[in-house]
Amino acid sequence: YKHSIPESSIMMRISFNQAFYTILVELSAPMSSVTELVRKKLYPVGNFTKIKYQDEDGDYVMLSSDEDWLVAKDMLKENDERVLNILAY
Amino acid sequence: APLATSKPTKIKFYYNNDIFALMLNNDVTFNELRDKIAPRVDGIKFKLHVKLAEGDAEEITTDAQVSQIIQAKLKISVHDVE
């Protein structure tokens, strides 16, 4: 399904309370919009305080500022990836 | 200088139970590094150490150390002071 993701977007695979949720996120979106999208998606199942992404070392790295988001997108671009694994809790 | 214009390096720092990733230019100074870390930590006073698998190593206080950390792609641990 990698090829069904629009060029301008990435897919976030969000792990939250032992379940998975997916959203499409525009690469140009500011971090505040990304957080809002995740909040809307998870709203029916609960609230979260932190969002982290899985980096190339397998570590879950904080995703809260625009700079964090740039680093995450840079990693995806470098690895030619279109899916970002996210942990919300 | 070729070093200063090359691509930024991703360096991770560890603070409490969280991990943060920063993109650092090779010529970043110690004070510039602190300025990047400051908005991500709770307190005003904090100190940096080289983080090794076995635990913390020396405290980071100089531009030269920051330069070495970037070249060796080392990890940093950040601790609140008081």
Backbone of each chain as nested JSON, in Angstrom:
{
  "chains": [
    {"id": "A", "residues": [
      {"number": 1, "name": "TYR", "atoms": {"N": [0.825, -1.214, 0.0], "CA": [0.0, 0.0, 0.0], "C": [0.855, 1.26, 0.0]}},
      {"number": 2, "name": "LYS", "atoms": {"N": [2.165, 1.056, 0.05], "CA": [3.093, 2.187, 0.055], "C": [2.815, 3.13, -1.116]}},
      {"number": 3, "name": "HIS", "atoms": {"N": [2.449, 2.534, -2.26], "CA": [2.269, 3.335, -3.465], "C": [0.916, 4.029, -3.524]}},
      {"number": 4, "name": "SER", "atoms": {"N": [0.033, 3.673, -2.612], "CA": [-1.275, 4.339, -2.598], "C": [-1.252, 5.593, -1.722]}},
      {"number": 5, "name": "ILE", "atoms": {"N": [-0.155, 5.821, -1.049], "CA": [-0.044, 7.042, -0.237], "C": [0.345, 8.202, -1.159]}},
      {"number": 6, "name": "PRO", "atoms": {"N": [-0.426, 9.291, -1.131], "CA": [-0.113, 10.418, -2.009], "C": [1.311, 10.949, -1.779]}},
      {"number": 7, "name": "GLU", "atoms": {"N": [1.938, 11.425, -2.843], "CA": [3.304, 11.979, -2.779], "C": [3.475, 12.997, -1.67]}},
      {"number": 8, "name": "SER", "atoms": {"N": [2.436, 13.784, -1.467], "CA": [2.539, 14.912, -0.542], "C": [2.27, 14.503, 0.903]}},
      {"number": 9, "name": "SER", "atoms": {"N": [2.027, 13.218, 1.117], "CA": [1.643, 12.775, 2.464], "C": [2.481, 11.599, 2.938]}},
      {"number": 10, "name": "ILE", "atoms": {"N": [2.383, 11.338, 4.233], "CA": [2.914, 10.095, 4.777], "C": [1.801, 9.443, 5.595]}},
      {"number": 11, "name": "MET", "atoms": {"N": [1.953, 8.166, 5.846], "CA": [0.992, 7.498, 6.707], "C": [1.582, 7.37, 8.097]}},
      {"number": 12, "name": "MET", "atoms": {"N": [0.772, 7.707, 9.106], "CA": [1.193, 7.475, 10.482], "C": [0.455, 6.26, 11.001]}},
      {"number": 13, "name": "ARG", "atoms": {"N": [1.217, 5.293, 11.488], "CA": [0.62, 4.119, 12.108], "C": [0.75, 4.342, 13.614]}},
      {"number": 14, "name": "ILE", "atoms": {"N": [-0.376, 4.628, 14.233], "CA": [-0.362, 5.049, 15.642], "C": [-0.722, 3.889, 16.561]}},
      {"number": 15, "name": "SER", "atoms": {"N": [0.151, 3.646, 17.512], "CA": [-0.144, 2.641, 18.529], "C": [-0.641, 3.372, 19.778]}},
      {"number": 16, "name": "PHE", "atoms": {"N": [-1.823, 2.987, 20.24], "CA": [-2.425, 3.657, 21.397], "C": [-3.266, 2.646, 22.167]}},
      {"number": 17, "name": "ASN", "atoms": {"N": [-2.983, 2.49, 23.436], "CA": [-3.735, 1.534, 24.269], "C": [-3.86, 0.16, 23.61]}},
      {"number": 18, "name": "GLN", "atoms": {"N": [-2.745, -0.364, 23.142], "CA": [-2.703, -1.706, 22.558], "C": [-3.523, -1.908, 21.287]}},
      {"number": 19, "name": "ALA", "atoms": {"N": [-3.89, -0.792, 20.636], "CA": [-4.565, -0.926, 19.341], "C": [-3.844, -0.017, 18.339]}},
      {"number": 20, "name": "PHE", "atoms": {"N": [-4.087, -0.231, 17.055], "CA": [-3.444, 0.573, 16.015], "C": [-4.452, 1.402, 15.252]}},
      {"number": 21, "name": "TYR", "atoms": {"N": [-4.038, 2.597, 14.874], "CA": [-4.872, 3.52, 14.108], "C": [-3.986, 4.119, 13.033]}},
      {"number": 22, "name": "THR", "atoms": {"N": [-4.539, 4.408, 11.871], "CA": [-3.718, 5.025, 10.828], "C": [-4.323, 6.342, 10.376]}},
      {"number": 23, "name": "ILE", "atoms": {"N": [-3.447, 7.282, 10.084], "CA": [-3.895, 8.555, 9.506], "C": [-2.924, 8.951, 8.394]}},
      {"number": 24, "name": "LEU", "atoms": {"N": [-3.446, 9.718, 7.444], "CA": [-2.598, 10.307, 6.412], "C": [-2.282, 11.733, 6.847]}},
      {"number": 25, "name": "VAL", "atoms": {"N": [-1.031, 12.096, 6.75], "CA": [-0.61, 13.43, 7.174], "C": [0.131, 14.111, 6.035]}},
      {"number": 26, "name": "GLU", "atoms": {"N": [-0.257, 15.348, 5.744], "CA": [0.443, 16.144, 4.736], "C": [1.837, 16.475, 5.25]}},
      {"number": 27, "name": "LEU", "atoms": {"N": [2.83, 16.272, 4.385], "CA": [4.208, 16.575, 4.788], "C": [4.399, 18.055, 5.103]}},
      {"number": 28, "name": "SER", "atoms": {"N": [3.57, 18.887, 4.497], "CA": [3.716, 20.333, 4.698], "C": [3.009, 20.833, 5.961]}},
      {"number": 29, "name": "ALA", "atoms": {"N": [2.261, 19.953, 6.609], "CA": [1.496, 20.38, 7.788], "C": [2.429, 20.754, 8.937]}},
      {"number": 30, "name": "PRO", "atoms": {"N": [2.082, 21.82, 9.683], "CA": [2.876, 22.131, 10.874], "C": [2.599, 21.098, 11.97]}},
      {"number": 31, "name": "MET", "atoms": {"N": [3.486, 21.027, 12.95], "CA": [3.337, 20.03, 14.016], "C": [2.017, 20.195, 14.762]}},
      {"number": 32, "name": "SER", "atoms": {"N": [1.573, 21.433, 14.92], "CA": [0.312, 21.663, 15.644], "C": [-0.859, 20.969, 14.935]}},
      {"number": 33, "name": "SER", "atoms": {"N": [-0.85, 20.973, 13.602], "CA": [-1.917, 20.299, 12.847], "C": [-1.796, 18.782, 12.964]}},
      {"number": 34, "name": "VAL", "atoms": {"N": [-0.558, 18.289, 12.984], "CA": [-0.349, 16.85, 13.112], "C": [-0.919, 16.375, 14.459]}},
      {"number": 35, "name": "THR", "atoms": {"N": [-0.584, 17.097, 15.513], "CA": [-1.077, 16.748, 16.846], "C": [-2.603, 16.751, 16.869]}},
      {"number": 36, "name": "GLU", "atoms": {"N": [-3.19, 17.748, 16.205], "CA": [-4.642, 17.879, 16.166], "C": [-5.281, 16.698, 15.418]}},
      {"number": 37, "name": "LEU", "atoms": {"N": [-4.652, 16.282, 14.329], "CA": [-5.158, 15.121, 13.572], "C": [-5.133, 13.855, 14.426]}},
      {"number": 38, "name": "VAL", "atoms": {"N": [-4.03, 13.677, 15.146], "CA": [-3.914, 12.493, 16.004], "C": [-4.971, 12.563, 17.107]}},
      {"number": 39, "name": "ARG", "atoms": {"N": [-5.136, 13.769, 17.674], "CA": [-6.123, 13.948, 18.742], "C": [-7.53, 13.603, 18.252]}},
      {"number": 40, "name": "LYS", "atoms": {"N": [-7.863, 14.071, 17.055], "CA": [-9.195, 13.798, 16.49], "C": [-9.385, 12.297, 16.252]}},
      {"number": 41, "name": "LYS", "atoms": {"N": [-8.316, 11.669, 15.74], "CA": [-8.402, 10.244, 15.438], "C": [-8.612, 9.431, 16.717]}},
      {"number": 42, "name": "LEU", "atoms": {"N": [-7.903, 9.819, 17.769], "CA": [-7.948, 9.018, 18.993], "C": [-9.054, 9.454, 19.955]}},
      {"number": 43, "name": "TYR", "atoms": {"N": [-9.675, 10.575, 19.643], "CA": [-10.694, 11.131, 20.537], "C": [-11.748, 10.115, 20.989]}},
      {"number": 44, "name": "PRO", "atoms": {"N": [-12.257, 9.264, 20.066], "CA": [-13.271, 8.285, 20.495], "C": [-12.752, 7.248, 21.497]}},
      {"number": 45, "name": "VAL", "atoms": {"N": [-11.439, 7.046, 21.508], "CA": [-10.901, 5.997, 22.39], "C": [-10.139, 6.54, 23.601]}},
      {"number": 46, "name": "GLY", "atoms": {"N": [-9.779, 7.79, 23.58], "CA": [-9.11, 8.329, 24.756], "C": [-8.185, 9.496, 24.467]}},
      {"number": 47, "name": "ASN", "atoms": {"N": [-7.566, 9.991, 25.537], "CA": [-6.643, 11.121, 25.436], "C": [-5.211, 10.652, 25.584]}},
      {"number": 48, "name": "PHE", "atoms": {"N": [-4.304, 11.41, 24.996], "CA": [-2.888, 11.101, 25.158], "C": [-2.167, 12.373, 25.591]}},
      {"number": 49, "name": "THR", "atoms": {"N": [-0.988, 12.197, 26.179], "CA": [-0.204, 13.369, 26.545], "C": [1.065, 13.497, 25.703]}},
      {"number": 50, "name": "LYS", "atoms": {"N": [1.557, 12.341, 25.191], "CA": [2.79, 12.406, 24.419], "C": [2.678, 11.613, 23.122]}},
      {"number": 51, "name": "ILE", "atoms": {"N": [3.355, 12.099, 22.093], "CA": [3.492, 11.355, 20.842], "C": [4.979, 11.153, 20.58]}},
      {"number": 52, "name": "LYS", "atoms": {"N": [5.336, 9.92, 20.274], "CA": [6.723, 9.627, 19.916], "C": [6.737, 8.863, 18.6]}},
      {"number": 53, "name": "TYR", "atoms": {"N": [7.861, 8.963, 17.873], "CA": [7.987, 8.192, 16.634], "C": [9.152, 7.233, 16.762]}},
      {"number": 54, "name": "GLN", "atoms": {"N": [9.069, 6.147, 16.022], "CA": [10.14, 5.158, 16.067], "C": [11.214, 5.537, 15.047]}},
      {"number": 55, "name": "ASP", "atoms": {"N": [12.428, 5.688, 15.51], "CA": [13.499, 6.068, 14.577], "C": [14.225, 4.838, 14.053]}},
      {"number": 56, "name": "GLU", "atoms": {"N": [15.271, 5.067, 13.25], "CA": [15.959, 3.957, 12.586], "C": [16.681, 3.026, 13.562]}},
      {"number": 57, "name": "ASP", "atoms": {"N": [16.896, 3.493, 14.801], "CA": [17.529, 2.622, 15.806], "C": [16.479, 1.816, 16.581]}},
      {"number": 58, "name": "GLY", "atoms": {"N": [15.199, 2.074, 16.303], "CA": [14.141, 1.406, 17.047], "C": [13.712, 2.173, 18.291]}},
      {"number": 59, "name": "ASP", "atoms": {"N": [14.386, 3.302, 18.549], "CA": [14.032, 4.115, 19.719], "C": [12.773, 4.924, 19.452]}},
      {"number": 60, "name": "TYR", "atoms": {"N": [11.985, 5.164, 20.496], "CA": [10.838, 6.057, 20.37], "C": [11.254, 7.454, 20.797]}},
      {"number": 61, "name": "VAL", "atoms": {"N": [11.251, 8.36, 19.807], "CA": [11.764, 9.72, 19.978], "C": [10.601, 10.706, 20.043]}},
      {"number": 62, "name": "MET", "atoms": {"N": [10.723, 11.678, 20.929], "CA": [9.671, 12.665, 21.131], "C": [9.303, 13.402, 19.839]}},
      {"number": 63, "name": "LEU", "atoms": {"N": [8.007, 13.541, 19.627], "CA": [7.518, 14.291, 18.469], "C": [6.574, 15.363, 18.993]}},
      {"number": 64, "name": "SER", "atoms": {"N": [7.117, 16.542, 19.277], "CA": [6.25, 17.584, 19.823], "C": [6.457, 18.951, 19.177]}},
      {"number": 65, "name": "SER", "atoms": {"N": [7.644, 19.218, 18.678], "CA": [7.891, 20.54, 18.08], "C": [8.022, 20.42, 16.564]}},
      {"number": 66, "name": "ASP", "atoms": {"N": [7.977, 21.559, 15.895], "CA": [8.172, 21.565, 14.44], "C": [9.543, 21.017, 14.077]}},
      {"number": 67, "name": "GLU", "atoms": {"N": [10.525, 21.277, 14.946], "CA": [11.867, 20.773, 14.652], "C": [11.9, 19.246, 14.741]}},
      {"number": 68, "name": "ASP", "atoms": {"N": [11.212, 18.678, 15.758], "CA": [11.132, 17.211, 15.873], "C": [10.512, 16.611, 14.601]}},
      {"number": 69, "name": "TRP", "atoms": {"N": [9.481, 17.268, 14.138], "CA": [8.747, 16.816, 12.948], "C": [9.653, 16.857, 11.708]}},
      {"number": 70, "name": "LEU", "atoms": {"N": [10.481, 17.904, 11.62], "CA": [11.445, 17.996, 10.512], "C": [12.441, 16.844, 10.561]}},
      {"number": 71, "name": "VAL", "atoms": {"N": [12.912, 16.537, 11.762], "CA": [13.883, 15.446, 11.923], "C": [13.238, 14.116, 11.502]}},
      {"number": 72, "name": "ALA", "atoms": {"N": [11.986, 13.916, 11.908], "CA": [11.268, 12.682, 11.564], "C": [11.086, 12.57, 10.04]}},
      {"number": 73, "name": "LYS", "atoms": {"N": [10.695, 13.671, 9.401], "CA": [10.481, 13.656, 7.952], "C": [11.794, 13.428, 7.216]}},
      {"number": 74, "name": "ASP", "atoms": {"N": [12.863, 14.012, 7.757], "CA": [14.191, 13.833, 7.169], "C": [14.579, 12.359, 7.177]}},
      {"number": 75, "name": "MET", "atoms": {"N": [14.266, 11.696, 8.302], "CA": [14.572, 10.266, 8.437], "C": [13.793, 9.448, 7.392]}},
      {"number": 76, "name": "LEU", "atoms": {"N": [12.502, 9.765, 7.224], "CA": [11.674, 9.039, 6.247], "C": [12.234, 9.203, 4.841]}},
      {"number": 77, "name": "LYS", "atoms": {"N": [12.6, 10.444, 4.52], "CA": [13.126, 10.759, 3.194], "C": [14.423, 9.987, 2.96]}},
      {"number": 78, "name": "GLU", "atoms": {"N": [15.29, 10.021, 3.961], "CA": [16.583, 9.345, 3.858], "C": [16.426, 7.844, 3.602]}},
      {"number": 79, "name": "ASN", "atoms": {"N": [15.429, 7.24, 4.239], "CA": [15.221, 5.793, 4.114], "C": [14.172, 5.431, 3.066]}},
      {"number": 80, "name": "ASP", "atoms": {"N": [13.709, 6.435, 2.321], "CA": [12.687, 6.234, 1.304], "C": [11.465, 5.515, 1.894]}},
      {"number": 81, "name": "GLU", "atoms": {"N": [11.051, 5.974, 3.063], "CA": [9.9, 5.39, 3.763], "C": [8.703, 6.33, 3.678]}},
      {"number": 82, "name": "ARG", "atoms": {"N": [7.505, 5.776, 3.716], "CA": [6.291, 6.6, 3.662], "C": [5.418, 6.371, 4.885]}},
      {"number": 83, "name": "VAL", "atoms": {"N": [5.877, 5.495, 5.77], "CA": [5.085, 5.168, 6.956], "C": [5.899, 5.483, 8.212]}},
      {"number": 84, "name": "LEU", "atoms": {"N": [5.282, 6.213, 9.132], "CA": [5.951, 6.558, 10.383], "C": [5.213, 5.861, 11.532]}},
      {"number": 85, "name": "ASN", "atoms": {"N": [5.963, 5.06, 12.291], "CA": [5.356, 4.404, 13.455], "C": [5.33, 5.367, 14.626]}},
      {"number": 86, "name": "ILE", "atoms": {"N": [4.129, 5.515, 15.175], "CA": [3.906, 6.487, 16.242], "C": [3.407, 5.767, 17.485]}},
      {"number": 87, "name": "LEU", "atoms": {"N": [3.874, 6.239, 18.637], "CA": [3.377, 5.741, 19.912], "C": [2.73, 6.915, 20.632]}},
      {"number": 88, "name": "ALA", "atoms": {"N": [1.449, 6.776, 20.95], "CA": [0.758, 7.833, 21.704], "C": [0.38, 7.254, 23.053]}},
      {"number": 89, "name": "TYR", "atoms": {"N": [0.559, 8.02, 24.11], "CA": [0.166, 7.538, 25.439], "C": [-0.086, 8.693, 26.39]}}
    ]},
    {"id": "B", "residues": [
      {"number": 1, "name": "ALA", "atoms": {"N": [34.474, 26.718, 5.229], "CA": [35.138, 25.436, 5.548], "C": [34.215, 24.285, 5.188]}},
      {"number": 2, "name": "PRO", "atoms": {"N": [34.74, 23.216, 4.63], "CA": [33.894, 22.109, 4.178], "C": [33.096, 21.471, 5.316]}},
      {"number": 3, "name": "LEU", "atoms": {"N": [33.71, 21.39, 6.508], "CA": [33.018, 20.781, 7.64], "C": [31.747, 21.534, 7.994]}},
      {"number": 4, "name": "ALA", "atoms": {"N": [31.836, 22.849, 8.01], "CA": [30.71, 23.681, 8.444], "C": [29.552, 23.628, 7.454]}},
      {"number": 5, "name": "THR", "atoms": {"N": [29.838, 23.355, 6.199], "CA": [28.779, 23.392, 5.203], "C": [28.186, 22.006, 4.936]}},
      {"number": 6, "name": "SER", "atoms": {"N": [28.779, 20.964, 5.512], "CA": [28.253, 19.626, 5.261], "C": [26.911, 19.429, 5.974]}},
      {"number": 7, "name": "LYS", "atoms": {"N": [26.276, 18.341, 5.662], "CA": [24.939, 18.042, 6.15], "C": [24.894, 17.951, 7.681]}},
      {"number": 8, "name": "PRO", "atoms": {"N": [23.781, 18.425, 8.289], "CA": [23.68, 18.297, 9.751], "C": [23.674, 16.82, 10.173]}},
      {"number": 9, "name": "THR", "atoms": {"N": [24.103, 16.586, 11.384], "CA": [24.168, 15.23, 11.923], "C": [23.068, 15.061, 12.965]}},
      {"number": 10, "name": "LYS", "atoms": {"N": [22.446, 13.897, 12.931], "CA": [21.394, 13.623, 13.915], "C": [22.034, 13.131, 15.213]}},
      {"number": 11, "name": "ILE", "atoms": {"N": [21.749, 13.841, 16.29], "CA": [22.282, 13.469, 17.6], "C": [21.103, 13.326, 18.561]}},
      {"number": 12, "name": "LYS", "atoms": {"N": [21.103, 12.259, 19.334], "CA": [19.996, 12.048, 20.273], "C": [20.4, 12.41, 21.69]}},
      {"number": 13, "name": "PHE", "atoms": {"N": [19.463, 12.99, 22.414], "CA": [19.712, 13.181, 23.836], "C": [18.6, 12.557, 24.656]}},
      {"number": 14, "name": "TYR", "atoms": {"N": [18.988, 12.109, 25.831], "CA": [18.096, 11.385, 26.736], "C": [17.83, 12.253, 27.95]}},
      {"number": 15, "name": "TYR", "atoms": {"N": [16.559, 12.413, 28.28], "CA": [16.184, 13.26, 29.413], "C": [15.023, 12.591, 30.143]}},
      {"number": 16, "name": "ASN", "atoms": {"N": [15.201, 12.317, 31.416], "CA": [14.237, 11.534, 32.184], "C": [13.906, 10.262, 31.39]}},
      {"number": 17, "name": "ASN", "atoms": {"N": [12.639, 10.024, 31.065], "CA": [12.34, 8.807, 30.307], "C": [12.14, 9.061, 28.819]}},
      {"number": 18, "name": "ASP", "atoms": {"N": [12.519, 10.252, 28.369], "CA": [12.266, 10.608, 26.98], "C": [13.553, 10.714, 26.163]}},
      {"number": 19, "name": "ILE", "atoms": {"N": [13.408, 10.477, 24.869], "CA": [14.525, 10.607, 23.94], "C": [14.164, 11.693, 22.931]}},
      {"number": 20, "name": "PHE", "atoms": {"N": [15.105, 12.551, 22.64], "CA": [14.899, 13.619, 21.661], "C": [15.973, 13.525, 20.587]}},
      {"number": 21, "name": "ALA", "atoms": {"N": [15.623, 13.856, 19.361], "CA": [16.614, 13.866, 18.286], "C": [16.782, 15.296, 17.786]}},
      {"number": 22, "name": "LEU", "atoms": {"N": [18.017, 15.688, 17.586], "CA": [18.337, 17.023, 17.082], "C": [19.175, 16.887, 15.823]}},
      {"number": 23, "name": "MET", "atoms": {"N": [19.005, 17.823, 14.898], "CA": [19.903, 17.88, 13.746], "C": [20.913, 18.981, 14.051]}},
      {"number": 24, "name": "LEU", "atoms": {"N": [22.176, 18.616, 14.147], "CA": [23.198, 19.589, 14.535], "C": [24.191, 19.819, 13.405]}},
      {"number": 25, "name": "ASN", "atoms": {"N": [24.456, 21.092, 13.15], "CA": [25.522, 21.418, 12.203], "C": [26.854, 21.073, 12.854]}},
      {"number": 26, "name": "ASN", "atoms": {"N": [27.827, 20.775, 12.023], "CA": [29.122, 20.344, 12.555], "C": [29.846, 21.44, 13.332]}},
      {"number": 27, "name": "ASP", "atoms": {"N": [29.451, 22.692, 13.088], "CA": [30.142, 23.78, 13.778], "C": [29.321, 24.343, 14.948]}},
      {"number": 28, "name": "VAL", "atoms": {"N": [28.317, 23.58, 15.412], "CA": [27.481, 24.082, 16.504], "C": [28.328, 24.243, 17.778]}},
      {"number": 29, "name": "THR", "atoms": {"N": [28.069, 25.322, 18.519], "CA": [28.833, 25.561, 19.75], "C": [28.101, 24.931, 20.935]}},
      {"number": 30, "name": "PHE", "atoms": {"N": [28.791, 24.876, 22.053], "CA": [28.191, 24.341, 23.274], "C": [26.948, 25.146, 23.653]}},
      {"number": 31, "name": "ASN", "atoms": {"N": [27.056, 26.481, 23.575], "CA": [25.907, 27.318, 23.951], "C": [24.735, 27.164, 22.983]}},
      {"number": 32, "name": "GLU", "atoms": {"N": [25.029, 26.996, 21.712], "CA": [23.951, 26.778, 20.74], "C": [23.262, 25.442, 20.993]}},
      {"number": 33, "name": "LEU", "atoms": {"N": [24.05, 24.449, 21.363], "CA": [23.478, 23.139, 21.692], "C": [22.551, 23.26, 22.901]}},
      {"number": 34, "name": "ARG", "atoms": {"N": [23.006, 23.976, 23.932], "CA": [22.159, 24.179, 25.113], "C": [20.863, 24.897, 24.744]}},
      {"number": 35, "name": "ASP", "atoms": {"N": [20.958, 25.869, 23.833], "CA": [19.758, 26.607, 23.407], "C": [18.75, 25.695, 22.711]}},
      {"number": 36, "name": "LYS", "atoms": {"N": [19.251, 24.674, 22.024], "CA": [18.356, 23.732, 21.359], "C": [17.714, 22.771, 22.355]}},
      {"number": 37, "name": "ILE", "atoms": {"N": [18.439, 22.45, 23.414], "CA": [17.934, 21.506, 24.411], "C": [16.967, 22.182, 25.381]}},
      {"number": 38, "name": "ALA", "atoms": {"N": [17.257, 23.432, 25.719], "CA": [16.501, 24.152, 26.758], "C": [14.973, 24.086, 26.63]}},
      {"number": 39, "name": "PRO", "atoms": {"N": [14.402, 24.301, 25.42], "CA": [12.93, 24.274, 25.335], "C": [12.338, 22.893, 25.579]}},
      {"number": 40, "name": "ARG", "atoms": {"N": [13.161, 21.861, 25.567], "CA": [12.657, 20.493, 25.685], "C": [12.782, 19.923, 27.09]}},
      {"number": 41, "name": "VAL", "atoms": {"N": [13.395, 20.669, 27.992], "CA": [13.535, 20.174, 29.362], "C": [12.724, 21.043, 30.312]}},
      {"number": 42, "name": "ASP", "atoms": {"N": [12.467, 20.521, 31.52], "CA": [11.587, 21.222, 32.452], "C": [12.262, 22.405, 33.149]}},
      {"number": 43, "name": "GLY", "atoms": {"N": [13.489, 22.16, 33.631], "CA": [14.145, 23.197, 34.442], "C": [14.975, 24.157, 33.622]}},
      {"number": 44, "name": "ILE", "atoms": {"N": [15.449, 25.202, 34.286], "CA": [16.306, 26.185, 33.628], "C": [17.746, 25.709, 33.699]}},
      {"number": 45, "name": "LYS", "atoms": {"N": [18.068, 25.057, 34.846], "CA": [19.435, 24.573, 35.032], "C": [19.518, 23.097, 34.708]}},
      {"number": 46, "name": "PHE", "atoms": {"N": [20.395, 22.772, 33.795], "CA": [20.591, 21.366, 33.449], "C": [22.026, 21.166, 32.987]}},
      {"number": 47, "name": "LYS", "atoms": {"N": [22.483, 19.936, 33.07], "CA": [23.836, 19.67, 32.581], "C": [23.833, 18.476, 31.633]}},
      {"number": 48, "name": "LEU", "atoms": {"N": [24.874, 18.439, 30.823], "CA": [24.965, 17.435, 29.772], "C": [26.134, 16.503, 30.037]}},
      {"number": 49, "name": "HIS", "atoms": {"N": [25.911, 15.239, 29.757], "CA": [26.98, 14.258, 29.84], "C": [27.01, 13.44, 28.559]}},
      {"number": 50, "name": "VAL", "atoms": {"N": [28.179, 12.902, 28.253], "CA": [28.277, 11.925, 27.171], "C": [27.598, 10.664, 27.686]}},
      {"number": 51, "name": "LYS", "atoms": {"N": [26.7, 10.096, 26.886], "CA": [25.987, 8.89, 27.308], "C": [26.592, 7.664, 26.627]}},
      {"number": 52, "name": "LEU", "atoms": {"N": [27.01, 6.729, 27.427], "CA": [27.514, 5.47, 26.896], "C": [26.559, 4.355, 27.298]}},
      {"number": 53, "name": "ALA", "atoms": {"N": [26.693, 3.195, 26.665], "CA": [25.804, 2.081, 26.977], "C": [25.871, 1.719, 28.461]}},
      {"number": 54, "name": "GLU", "atoms": {"N": [27.055, 1.89, 29.044], "CA": [27.24, 1.512, 30.454], "C": [26.807, 2.617, 31.407]}},
      {"number": 55, "name": "GLY", "atoms": {"N": [26.442, 3.769, 30.881], "CA": [26.028, 4.868, 31.746], "C": [26.655, 6.168, 31.307]}},
      {"number": 56, "name": "ASP", "atoms": {"N": [26.584, 7.17, 32.184], "CA": [27.111, 8.48, 31.831], "C": [28.63, 8.516, 31.903]}},
      {"number": 57, "name": "ALA", "atoms": {"N": [29.218, 9.224, 30.956], "CA": [30.657, 9.494, 31.004], "C": [30.849, 10.971, 31.366]}},
      {"number": 58, "name": "GLU", "atoms": {"N": [31.887, 11.587, 30.841], "CA": [32.249, 12.944, 31.272], "C": [31.172, 13.985, 30.991]}},
      {"number": 59, "name": "GLU", "atoms": {"N": [31.186, 15.065, 31.803], "CA": [30.275, 16.17, 31.569], "C": [30.747, 16.945, 30.335]}},
      {"number": 60, "name": "ILE", "atoms": {"N": [29.771, 17.456, 29.582], "CA": [30.09, 18.234, 28.376], "C": [30.042, 19.713, 28.742]}},
      {"number": 61, "name": "THR", "atoms": {"N": [31.137, 20.419, 28.496], "CA": [31.19, 21.842, 28.849], "C": [31.829, 22.707, 27.758]}},
      {"number": 62, "name": "THR", "atoms": {"N": [32.405, 22.086, 26.747], "CA": [33.155, 22.892, 25.769], "C": [32.687, 22.656, 24.328]}},
      {"number": 63, "name": "ASP", "atoms": {"N": [33.006, 23.608, 23.47], "CA": [32.711, 23.486, 22.041], "C": [33.453, 22.288, 21.435]}},
      {"number": 64, "name": "ALA", "atoms": {"N": [34.682, 22.072, 21.898], "CA": [35.482, 20.972, 21.359], "C": [34.811, 19.627, 21.636]}},
      {"number": 65, "name": "GLN", "atoms": {"N": [34.245, 19.484, 22.84], "CA": [33.546, 18.232, 23.174], "C": [32.326, 18.049, 22.277]}},
      {"number": 66, "name": "VAL", "atoms": {"N": [31.602, 19.138, 22.047], "CA": [30.407, 19.066, 21.199], "C": [30.803, 18.618, 19.793]}},
      {"number": 67, "name": "SER", "atoms": {"N": [31.885, 19.171, 19.313], "CA": [32.39, 18.804, 17.989], "C": [32.741, 17.317, 17.927]}},
      {"number": 68, "name": "GLN", "atoms": {"N": [33.39, 16.816, 18.981], "CA": [33.752, 15.388, 19.021], "C": [32.506, 14.495, 19.048]}},
      {"number": 69, "name": "ILE", "atoms": {"N": [31.51, 14.942, 19.811], "CA": [30.264, 14.163, 19.928], "C": [29.589, 14.03, 18.564]}},
      {"number": 70, "name": "ILE", "atoms": {"N": [29.586, 15.133, 17.813], "CA": [28.958, 15.113, 16.493], "C": [29.743, 14.213, 15.538]}},
      {"number": 71, "name": "GLN", "atoms": {"N": [31.055, 14.341, 15.581], "CA": [31.869, 13.514, 14.681], "C": [31.733, 12.032, 14.971]}},
      {"number": 72, "name": "ALA", "atoms": {"N": [31.66, 11.7, 16.267], "CA": [31.575, 10.291, 16.661], "C": [30.128, 9.818, 16.768]}},
      {"number": 73, "name": "LYS", "atoms": {"N": [29.168, 10.74, 16.512], "CA": [27.74, 10.449, 16.65], "C": [27.418, 9.824, 18.005]}},
      {"number": 74, "name": "LEU", "atoms": {"N": [27.903, 10.454, 19.047], "CA": [27.648, 9.952, 20.401], "C": [26.285, 10.418, 20.877]}},
      {"number": 75, "name": "LYS", "atoms": {"N": [25.822, 9.821, 21.949], "CA": [24.559, 10.229, 22.554], "C": [24.839, 11.083, 23.783]}},
      {"number": 76, "name": "ILE", "atoms": {"N": [23.833, 11.889, 24.141], "CA": [23.98, 12.826, 25.255], "C": [22.916, 12.515, 26.294]}},
      {"number": 77, "name": "SER", "atoms": {"N": [23.281, 12.586, 27.567], "CA": [22.23, 12.524, 28.578], "C": [22.141, 13.874, 29.268]}},
      {"number": 78, "name": "VAL", "atoms": {"N": [20.913, 14.281, 29.535], "CA": [20.65, 15.6, 30.122], "C": [20.031, 15.399, 31.497]}},
      {"number": 79, "name": "HIS", "atoms": {"N": [20.542, 16.094, 32.488], "CA": [20.012, 15.991, 33.848], "C": [19.692, 17.376, 34.39]}},
      {"number": 80, "name": "ASP", "atoms": {"N": [18.563, 17.486, 35.081], "CA": [18.245, 18.73, 35.775], "C": [19.221, 18.91, 36.921]}},
      {"number": 81, "name": "VAL", "atoms": {"N": [19.573, 20.155, 37.193], "CA": [20.414, 20.476, 38.346], "C": [19.488, 21.071, 39.396]}},
      {"number": 82, "name": "GLU", "atoms": {"N": [19.362, 20.399, 40.515], "CA": [18.452, 20.801, 41.617], "C": [17.015, 20.825, 41.135]}}
    ]}
  ]
}
